[in-house]
Amino acid sequence: MKVKLYNIVVLLLLSLGLDMASIAYSAQLDENQIKAVFVLNFAKLAEWPIGIADDNSTFTIAILGKAPSSAFVKTLQSQTVHGVKVSVRHIDEVGEAKGARLLYISGTERRQLPRIMRELGNQSILTVSDITGFCEAGGMIGLVPVQNRLGFDINIVPVRKSRLTLSSQLLKLARTIVGNTPQ
């Protein structure tokens, strides 16, 4: 399964034209590192409203709940997004996500998901998780297993409500786009 996941990551990186070669060199990528690569690519292929990124010195990714692994965190920390260094912050409560541009919601928060989504409201924070049914619960990008590889679904409704923009490249690669109706 590692080899298939690795091949998918390399294909994704090549198709998106992203410079993530340093990550893709190792055939020993574990599933959590691959998830981190996906998260980074989501961030690179999203745009936030003007004024949201007041602190342009870092791109903050908050992790709510237990991080998938130390390799997940290390993979995120060693990168840049939109020309700035990624900063990873572990948080225990949704309110601590203030200032983050991306919130990764850990599987440990599965039971709290409805409350988390309510508390986030329409903040311009890109939400990503591997929780089953994440998009259907109001999340923006859900990582999903697809025939021994990793894929993703997008719920365009909260993306639009939060005034975020996802690139057409990202939308084309999604397995499913929830709420994709004309505006």
C-alpha positions as a Markdown table, in Angstrom:
| # | Residue | x | y | z |
|---|---|---|---|---|
| 1 | Met | 0.0 | 0.0 | 0.0 |
| 2 | Lys | 2.9 | 2.4 | 0.7 |
| 3 | Val | 4.1 | 2.1 | -2.9 |
| 4 | Lys | 0.7 | 2.8 | -4.3 |
| 5 | Leu | 0.3 | 5.8 | -2.0 |
| 6 | Tyr | 3.7 | 7.0 | -2.9 |
| 7 | Asn | 2.9 | 6.8 | -6.6 |
| 8 | Ile | -0.3 | 8.7 | -6.1 |
| 9 | Val | 1.5 | 11.5 | -4.2 |
| 10 | Val | 4.1 | 11.7 | -7.0 |
| 11 | Leu | 1.4 | 11.9 | -9.6 |
| 12 | Leu | -0.5 | 14.6 | -7.6 |
| 13 | Leu | 2.7 | 16.6 | -7.2 |
| 14 | Leu | 3.5 | 16.3 | -10.9 |
| 15 | Ser | 0.0 | 17.1 | -12.0 |
| 16 | Leu | -0.2 | 20.2 | -9.8 |
| 17 | Gly | 3.3 | 21.3 | -10.8 |
| 18 | Leu | 4.3 | 21.9 | -7.2 |
| 19 | Asp | 7.9 | 21.9 | -6.0 |
| 20 | Met | 7.6 | 19.2 | -3.3 |
| 21 | Ala | 10.4 | 17.0 | -4.7 |
| 22 | Ser | 12.2 | 16.9 | -1.4 |
| 23 | Ile | 9.3 | 15.1 | 0.2 |
| 24 | Ala | 8.6 | 12.8 | -2.8 |
| 25 | Tyr | 12.1 | 11.4 | -3.0 |
| 26 | Ser | 11.6 | 8.9 | -0.2 |
| 27 | Ala | 9.7 | 5.7 | -1.1 |
| 28 | Gln | 9.4 | 5.3 | 2.7 |
| 29 | Leu | 6.6 | 7.8 | 3.0 |
| 30 | Asp | 4.0 | 6.6 | 5.5 |
| 31 | Glu | 0.3 | 7.4 | 5.2 |
| 32 | Asn | 0.5 | 10.3 | 7.6 |
| 33 | Gln | 3.3 | 12.0 | 5.7 |
| 34 | Ile | 1.2 | 11.6 | 2.5 |
| 35 | Lys | -1.7 | 13.2 | 4.4 |
| 36 | Ala | 0.6 | 16.1 | 5.3 |
| 37 | Val | 1.6 | 16.5 | 1.6 |
| 38 | Phe | -2.1 | 16.6 | 0.7 |
| 39 | Val | -2.7 | 19.3 | 3.4 |
| 40 | Leu | 0.2 | 21.4 | 2.1 |
| 41 | Asn | -1.1 | 21.1 | -1.5 |
| 42 | Phe | -4.6 | 22.1 | -0.4 |
| 43 | Ala | -3.1 | 25.2 | 1.3 |
| 44 | Lys | -1.1 | 26.1 | -1.8 |
| 45 | Leu | -4.2 | 25.7 | -4.0 |
| 46 | Ala | -6.4 | 27.9 | -1.8 |
| 47 | Glu | -6.8 | 31.7 | -1.6 |
| 48 | Trp | -8.0 | 33.7 | 1.4 |
| 49 | Pro | -9.8 | 37.0 | 1.3 |
| 50 | Ile | -7.7 | 40.1 | 1.4 |
| 51 | Gly | -7.0 | 41.2 | 4.9 |
| 52 | Ile | -7.2 | 37.7 | 6.4 |
| 53 | Ala | -3.5 | 37.1 | 6.3 |
| 54 | Asp | -2.4 | 40.1 | 8.2 |
| 55 | Asp | 0.7 | 38.3 | 9.6 |
| 56 | Asn | 2.5 | 37.5 | 6.3 |
| 57 | Ser | 5.5 | 36.1 | 8.2 |
| 58 | Thr | 4.1 | 32.6 | 8.7 |
| 59 | Phe | 1.3 | 30.4 | 7.3 |
| 60 | Thr | -0.3 | 28.9 | 10.4 |
| 61 | Ile | -1.7 | 25.4 | 10.4 |
| 62 | Ala | -3.5 | 24.5 | 13.6 |
| 63 | Ile | -4.1 | 20.9 | 14.6 |
| 64 | Leu | -7.1 | 20.3 | 16.7 |
| 65 | Gly | -6.8 | 17.1 | 18.8 |
| 66 | Lys | -4.0 | 14.6 | 18.6 |
| 67 | Ala | -1.7 | 15.0 | 15.6 |
| 68 | Pro | -1.7 | 11.9 | 13.3 |
| 69 | Ser | 2.0 | 11.4 | 13.9 |
| 70 | Ser | 5.2 | 13.3 | 14.5 |
| 71 | Ala | 6.1 | 12.6 | 10.8 |
| 72 | Phe | 2.9 | 14.5 | 9.8 |
| 73 | Val | 3.9 | 17.5 | 11.9 |
| 74 | Lys | 7.6 | 17.4 | 10.7 |
| 75 | Thr | 6.5 | 17.2 | 7.0 |
| 76 | Leu | 4.3 | 20.3 | 7.5 |
| 77 | Gln | 6.9 | 22.3 | 9.4 |
| 78 | Ser | 9.6 | 21.9 | 6.8 |
| 79 | Gln | 7.6 | 23.6 | 4.0 |
| 80 | Thr | 6.5 | 27.0 | 2.8 |
| 81 | Val | 3.0 | 28.0 | 1.5 |
| 82 | His | 2.4 | 31.2 | -0.5 |
| 83 | Gly | 6.0 | 32.2 | 0.0 |
| 84 | Val | 6.1 | 32.0 | 3.8 |
| 85 | Lys | 7.2 | 29.4 | 6.3 |
| 86 | Val | 4.6 | 27.0 | 7.7 |
| 87 | Ser | 4.1 | 27.2 | 11.5 |
| 88 | Val | 2.2 | 24.3 | 13.1 |
| 89 | Arg | 0.3 | 24.9 | 16.3 |
| 90 | His | -1.4 | 22.3 | 18.4 |
| 91 | Ile | -4.7 | 23.4 | 19.9 |
| 92 | Asp | -7.2 | 22.0 | 22.4 |
| 93 | Glu | -10.2 | 24.2 | 21.6 |
| 94 | Val | -11.7 | 25.7 | 18.4 |
| 95 | Gly | -11.3 | 29.2 | 19.7 |
| 96 | Glu | -7.5 | 28.8 | 19.7 |
| 97 | Ala | -7.6 | 28.4 | 15.9 |
| 98 | Lys | -7.9 | 32.2 | 15.6 |
| 99 | Gly | -5.1 | 33.4 | 13.3 |
| 100 | Ala | -4.7 | 30.1 | 11.6 |
| 101 | Arg | -5.4 | 29.8 | 7.9 |
| 102 | Leu | -5.8 | 26.0 | 7.9 |
| 103 | Leu | -7.3 | 23.8 | 10.6 |
| 104 | Tyr | -6.6 | 20.1 | 10.6 |
| 105 | Ile | -9.2 | 18.3 | 12.7 |
| 106 | Ser | -7.9 | 15.0 | 14.1 |
| 107 | Gly | -9.9 | 11.8 | 14.1 |
| 108 | Thr | -9.8 | 12.1 | 17.9 |
| 109 | Glu | -12.4 | 14.9 | 17.6 |
| 110 | Arg | -14.9 | 12.8 | 15.7 |
| 111 | Arg | -17.6 | 13.0 | 18.4 |
| 112 | Gln | -17.1 | 16.8 | 18.8 |
| 113 | Leu | -17.4 | 17.5 | 15.0 |
| 114 | Pro | -20.9 | 19.1 | 15.0 |
| 115 | Arg | -19.9 | 21.5 | 17.8 |
| 116 | Ile | -16.6 | 22.3 | 16.1 |
| 117 | Met | -18.3 | 23.1 | 12.9 |
| 118 | Arg | -20.8 | 25.4 | 14.7 |
| 119 | Glu | -18.1 | 27.2 | 16.6 |
| 120 | Leu | -16.0 | 27.8 | 13.4 |
| 121 | Gly | -19.0 | 29.3 | 11.7 |
| 122 | Asn | -18.0 | 31.2 | 8.5 |
| 123 | Gln | -14.4 | 32.0 | 9.6 |
| 124 | Ser | -11.9 | 32.1 | 6.7 |
| 125 | Ile | -10.1 | 29.0 | 7.9 |
| 126 | Leu | -9.7 | 26.1 | 5.5 |
| 127 | Thr | -10.8 | 22.9 | 7.4 |
| 128 | Val | -9.3 | 19.5 | 6.5 |
| 129 | Ser | -9.8 | 16.1 | 8.2 |
| 130 | Asp | -9.7 | 12.4 | 7.6 |
| 131 | Ile | -12.8 | 11.8 | 9.7 |
| 132 | Thr | -15.3 | 9.7 | 7.8 |
| 133 | Gly | -18.2 | 11.9 | 6.6 |
| 134 | Phe | -16.3 | 15.1 | 7.2 |
| 135 | Cys | -17.6 | 17.0 | 4.2 |
| 136 | Glu | -21.2 | 15.9 | 4.9 |
| 137 | Ala | -20.8 | 17.2 | 8.5 |
| 138 | Gly | -19.9 | 20.7 | 7.2 |
| 139 | Gly | -16.1 | 20.4 | 6.7 |
| 140 | Met | -14.4 | 21.7 | 3.6 |
| 141 | Ile | -11.9 | 19.0 | 2.5 |
| 142 | Gly | -12.1 | 15.4 | 3.6 |
| 143 | Leu | -9.3 | 12.9 | 3.1 |
| 144 | Val | -10.8 | 9.6 | 2.0 |
| 145 | Pro | -9.4 | 6.2 | 1.1 |
| 146 | Val | -10.0 | 5.3 | -2.5 |
| 147 | Gln | -9.0 | 1.7 | -3.6 |
| 148 | Asn | -5.8 | 1.5 | -1.6 |
| 149 | Arg | -4.9 | 5.1 | -2.2 |
| 150 | Leu | -5.7 | 8.5 | -0.7 |
| 151 | Gly | -8.2 | 10.8 | -2.3 |
| 152 | Phe | -10.3 | 13.7 | -1.1 |
| 153 | Asp | -13.8 | 15.2 | -1.2 |
| 154 | Ile | -14.6 | 18.9 | -1.2 |
| 155 | Asn | -17.7 | 20.5 | 0.3 |
| 156 | Ile | -17.9 | 23.8 | -1.7 |
| 157 | Val | -20.7 | 25.3 | 0.5 |
| 158 | Pro | -18.6 | 26.1 | 3.6 |
| 159 | Val | -15.7 | 27.1 | 1.3 |
| 160 | Arg | -17.9 | 29.8 | -0.3 |
| 161 | Lys | -19.4 | 30.9 | 3.0 |
| 162 | Ser | -15.9 | 31.4 | 4.4 |
| 163 | Arg | -15.0 | 33.5 | 1.3 |
| 164 | Leu | -12.2 | 31.1 | 0.4 |
| 165 | Thr | -11.3 | 30.2 | -3.2 |
| 166 | Leu | -10.0 | 26.8 | -4.3 |
| 167 | Ser | -8.2 | 26.5 | -7.6 |
| 168 | Ser | -9.8 | 24.7 | -10.5 |
| 169 | Gln | -6.9 | 22.2 | -10.4 |
| 170 | Leu | -7.8 | 21.2 | -6.9 |
| 171 | Leu | -11.5 | 20.9 | -7.8 |
| 172 | Lys | -10.7 | 18.7 | -10.8 |
| 173 | Leu | -8.8 | 16.3 | -8.7 |
| 174 | Ala | -11.5 | 15.9 | -6.0 |
| 175 | Arg | -13.3 | 12.5 | -5.9 |
| 176 | Thr | -16.6 | 14.3 | -5.1 |
| 177 | Ile | -17.6 | 17.9 | -4.8 |
| 178 | Val | -20.5 | 18.3 | -2.3 |
| 179 | Gly | -22.9 | 21.2 | -2.8 |
| 180 | Asn | -21.7 | 21.9 | -6.3 |
| 181 | Thr | -24.6 | 23.9 | -7.6 |
| 182 | Pro | -24.4 | 27.1 | -9.6 |
| 183 | Gln | -24.2 | 30.3 | -7.6 |
